[in-house]
Amino acid sequence: MIKLFVGLGNPGPEYEATRHNAGFWWIDQVARQLGASLASDRACHGQLARTSVHGRPVWLLKPQTFMNLSGKSVAALARFYKMAPEEIMVVHDELDLPAGEARLKQGGGHAGHNGLRDIHAQLGSGNYWRLRLGIGHPGHKGEVAAWVLRKPPLDERIGIEQAIDRAAKALPQLLAGEMAQAMQQIHTAKPPRPKPPRKAPENKEPDNGKPAETHTPENPSPT
């Protein structure tokens, strides 16, 4: 049974709509679903909501420590309320899944995600649950830092929002500890393959015999 739901992200309006904040988006959705209000809590270094579902306490947390110090916030709350790692679910952006997919799992490594890395270190365990929200991969390791701090294009944002909605609908199963049923709700078939790009027409030489000029589109800049 999950008692604490943690969404990972970065504080501040400049990060609000970036891929790295997908975990925050999920917490906001669940807070609306439960009619709960998040408020700043200095003791746990985050925005916190406490509510009750069927007489059981439930906590929603958005660490405000910046991503690489997320464990400071999570561990402070978990220690105070004596929560075991198995009672915690961390929601985060996932490079290894395309936008629109989500996966639920327990345990495992941090796979280079700095938020998970710090939670591992602060809890002293990796046995908490993770809800992985796909954001896609830029295709090159050196571009990851800029990729996660950019806003996704509209079609990707819609896919992420759809995955968030499906996962939020699994909240009753997550609270009841019915994790197999929750996985059935959250896990979906892969989205349809994108259409292959159209073959560009061959450049024709102009009348002066010089090769036609081509223009390479500029790479999007990080936000």
Backbone torsions as a table, in degrees:
resi	resn	phi	psi	omega
1	MET	NA	128.1	-179.5
2	ILE	-86.6	129.1	177.1
3	LYS	-105.7	-34.0	-175.7
4	LEU	-121.9	122.8	175.1
5	PHE	-107.8	123.4	-177.3
6	VAL	-117.4	125.6	173.4
7	GLY	-105.5	130.5	-178.5
8	LEU	-94.4	146.7	179.2
9	GLY	177.3	-171.4	177.5
10	ASN	-118.1	141.1	178.6
11	PRO	-76.6	157.5	175.1
12	GLY	106.9	145.0	-176.9
13	PRO	-63.1	-26.6	-178.8
14	GLU	-69.4	-18.4	-179.9
15	TYR	-107.2	-6.7	-169.3
16	GLU	-54.5	-41.1	-174.3
17	ALA	-102.5	12.7	-178.0
18	THR	-86.1	159.5	-177.1
19	ARG	-57.6	-36.0	-176.7
20	HIS	-64.0	-14.5	-177.3
21	ASN	-98.5	16.3	-179.7
22	ALA	-58.3	-34.0	178.1
23	GLY	-64.5	-38.6	175.3
24	PHE	-61.3	-41.8	-178.5
25	TRP	-59.9	-39.5	-179.1
26	TRP	-66.9	-43.2	179.1
27	ILE	-62.0	-41.2	177.8
28	ASP	-60.4	-40.8	179.1
29	GLN	-63.8	-45.0	-179.0
30	VAL	-68.0	-37.0	177.3
31	ALA	-60.8	-42.8	177.0
32	ARG	-63.9	-39.8	-178.5
33	GLN	-63.9	-37.1	-178.1
34	LEU	-92.6	-5.5	-176.8
35	GLY	68.5	31.3	-178.3
36	ALA	-101.5	151.4	179.5
37	SER	-116.0	126.9	177.3
38	LEU	-83.4	138.2	178.9
39	ALA	-139.8	152.2	-179.9
40	SER	-62.6	135.9	179.1
41	ASP	-132.4	109.4	-175.9
42	ARG	-66.1	-31.9	-176.1
43	ALA	-64.9	-33.9	-179.1
44	CYS	-109.4	9.8	174.3
45	HIS	55.0	44.0	-177.9
46	GLY	-164.1	-178.4	170.7
47	GLN	-94.4	128.1	-169.6
48	LEU	-131.9	141.5	171.2
49	ALA	-130.9	137.7	173.3
50	ARG	-121.3	129.3	179.5
51	THR	-139.3	-176.5	-178.9
52	SER	-133.6	134.9	177.2
53	VAL	-126.9	116.9	-176.9
54	HIS	53.9	39.7	177.1
55	GLY	80.5	1.8	-179.6
56	ARG	-106.8	135.7	179.9
57	PRO	-71.8	142.2	178.4
58	VAL	-135.2	136.3	178.8
59	TRP	-115.9	139.5	172.9
60	LEU	-118.4	130.8	-173.9
61	LEU	-134.6	132.7	170.7
62	LYS	-120.4	99.3	179.8
63	PRO	-56.7	139.4	178.6
64	GLN	-111.9	28.2	-175.2
65	THR	-95.2	-1.0	-164.6
66	PHE	74.8	155.1	-165.9
67	MET	-54.0	-47.4	-171.0
68	ASN	-73.3	-3.4	176.5
69	LEU	-119.7	23.3	-176.7
70	SER	-59.2	-32.9	-177.8
71	GLY	-62.8	-29.5	178.2
72	LYS	-59.2	-41.4	179.9
73	SER	-73.3	-48.2	-176.9
74	VAL	-62.6	-46.6	-176.9
75	ALA	-65.9	-36.6	179.7
76	ALA	-60.2	-44.2	-179.3
77	LEU	-72.5	-42.6	-178.2
78	ALA	-63.1	-39.8	179.9
79	ARG	-68.8	-41.9	-176.7
80	PHE	-62.1	-41.9	-178.2
81	TYR	-98.6	8.5	176.0
82	LYS	53.9	51.2	177.5
83	MET	-91.9	134.5	175.0
84	ALA	-79.2	153.4	177.4
85	PRO	-53.0	-34.4	-178.8
86	GLU	-66.8	-13.5	179.9
87	GLU	-99.4	8.6	-177.3
88	ILE	-116.8	136.7	173.1
89	MET	-123.0	125.4	179.7
90	VAL	-105.5	127.9	-178.7
91	VAL	-106.3	124.9	-174.5
92	HIS	-147.6	162.8	175.8
93	ASP	-72.6	145.6	-175.4
94	GLU	-131.7	114.9	-179.7
95	LEU	-67.3	-30.7	-172.9
96	ASP	-84.4	6.8	175.0
97	LEU	-124.8	140.0	176.9
98	PRO	-70.4	156.3	176.1
99	ALA	-57.4	129.7	-177.4
100	GLY	109.3	-15.4	176.8
101	GLU	-104.3	153.5	175.8
102	ALA	-145.5	148.4	179.2
103	ARG	-139.1	142.2	176.5
104	LEU	-110.8	132.7	178.3
105	LYS	-151.1	162.8	174.7
106	GLN	-117.8	136.2	175.0
107	GLY	73.6	-175.4	-179.1
108	GLY	109.3	-177.3	-179.9
109	GLY	-85.3	-176.9	-179.6
110	HIS	-95.3	-10.3	176.0
111	ALA	53.1	31.6	177.6
112	GLY	82.6	0.0	179.2
113	HIS	-77.2	118.0	-172.8
114	ASN	-66.3	-30.2	176.1
115	GLY	-65.9	-47.1	177.9
116	LEU	-65.6	-37.5	-180.0
117	ARG	-56.6	-45.1	-177.8
118	ASP	-73.0	-34.5	176.5
119	ILE	-64.3	-43.0	174.7
120	HIS	-53.2	-50.6	-175.0
121	ALA	-65.1	-42.4	-175.7
122	GLN	-75.6	-35.7	178.0
123	LEU	-82.1	-22.0	-176.2
124	GLY	73.1	19.9	-177.5
125	SER	-160.4	149.1	173.7
126	GLY	-109.8	17.9	-171.7
127	ASN	-88.8	16.2	175.7
128	TYR	-81.1	166.5	178.6
129	TRP	-84.9	150.3	177.1
130	ARG	-130.5	134.0	169.2
131	LEU	-106.2	112.6	-174.2
132	ARG	-99.1	116.2	-179.7
133	LEU	-101.1	116.1	-176.1
134	GLY	-64.6	134.5	174.1
135	ILE	-124.5	0.1	-178.0
136	GLY	78.3	170.9	-176.6
137	HIS	-124.2	140.2	-179.9
138	PRO	-69.4	-14.8	178.7
139	GLY	102.0	-13.1	179.5
140	HIS	-142.7	132.3	-175.5
141	LYS	-57.3	-36.5	-177.4
142	GLY	-68.7	-12.2	-178.8
143	GLU	-100.8	-0.9	-173.6
144	VAL	-62.4	-45.8	-175.9
145	ALA	-58.7	-43.8	178.8
146	ALA	-70.6	-35.9	-178.2
147	TRP	-60.7	-48.0	-175.2
148	VAL	-70.2	-21.3	-179.3
149	LEU	-97.5	12.1	173.6
150	ARG	-102.5	157.2	172.9
151	LYS	-77.4	135.2	176.8
152	PRO	-71.8	151.2	173.8
153	PRO	-64.6	166.1	-171.2
154	LEU	-56.1	-44.0	-176.9
155	ASP	-64.5	-36.9	177.5
156	GLU	-70.5	-40.2	179.4
157	ARG	-61.7	-39.8	177.5
158	ILE	-62.6	-43.2	178.1
159	GLY	-60.9	-43.4	178.9
160	ILE	-63.8	-42.6	179.3
161	GLU	-63.0	-37.0	178.1
162	GLN	-66.2	-39.6	177.1
163	ALA	-65.9	-39.8	177.1
164	ILE	-61.0	-43.0	-179.1
165	ASP	-64.0	-44.4	179.1
166	ARG	-61.4	-43.9	-178.1
167	ALA	-67.5	-35.9	179.1
168	ALA	-66.1	-30.8	178.7
169	LYS	-70.4	-14.8	177.1
170	ALA	-87.8	5.4	-177.4
171	LEU	-55.1	-44.2	179.1
172	PRO	-58.1	-39.8	179.0
173	GLN	-69.1	-39.7	178.9
174	LEU	-63.1	-41.8	180.0
175	LEU	-69.3	-29.7	-179.5
176	ALA	-86.6	-5.1	-177.9
177	GLY	77.9	16.3	179.0
178	GLU	-90.3	72.9	-169.8
179	MET	-72.0	-33.0	177.5
180	ALA	-63.6	-41.5	177.5
181	GLN	-67.3	-37.7	177.9
182	ALA	-62.7	-40.8	178.5
183	MET	-61.7	-39.8	178.8
184	GLN	-61.4	-36.2	179.1
185	GLN	-72.0	-41.6	-172.4
186	ILE	-81.3	-43.4	-175.1
187	HIS	-73.6	134.8	-177.9
188	THR	-132.4	163.9	174.7
189	ALA	-65.0	156.2	179.2
190	LYS	-61.5	142.6	177.7
191	PRO	-63.3	157.6	-179.0
192	PRO	-57.8	145.0	179.5
193	ARG	-63.6	140.2	176.8
194	PRO	-65.8	149.9	179.0
195	LYS	-65.8	141.3	178.6
196	PRO	-63.7	144.2	-179.8
197	PRO	-63.6	145.8	178.0
198	ARG	-68.7	143.8	178.8
199	LYS	-68.8	127.7	-178.9
200	ALA	-67.4	139.1	178.0
201	PRO	-64.8	146.2	179.6
202	GLU	-66.2	139.9	178.1
203	ASN	-72.6	129.7	177.5
204	LYS	-93.5	143.1	179.2
205	GLU	-73.6	136.0	176.5
206	PRO	-70.4	172.4	-174.5
207	ASP	-61.8	-26.0	-177.9
208	ASN	-78.8	-0.7	176.9
209	GLY	84.3	-3.5	178.3
210	LYS	-83.1	144.9	178.6
211	PRO	-63.5	145.1	179.5
212	ALA	-67.0	144.0	179.4
213	GLU	-77.7	144.9	174.2
214	THR	-119.9	153.3	-177.6
215	HIS	-124.5	127.0	176.9
216	THR	-91.6	125.5	-179.6
217	PRO	-63.6	144.5	-179.9
218	GLU	-69.9	147.0	176.3
219	ASN	-72.0	142.4	177.7
220	PRO	-65.1	142.1	-179.3
221	SER	-88.3	149.5	179.4
222	PRO	-67.7	152.2	180.0
223	THR	-95.5	NA	NA
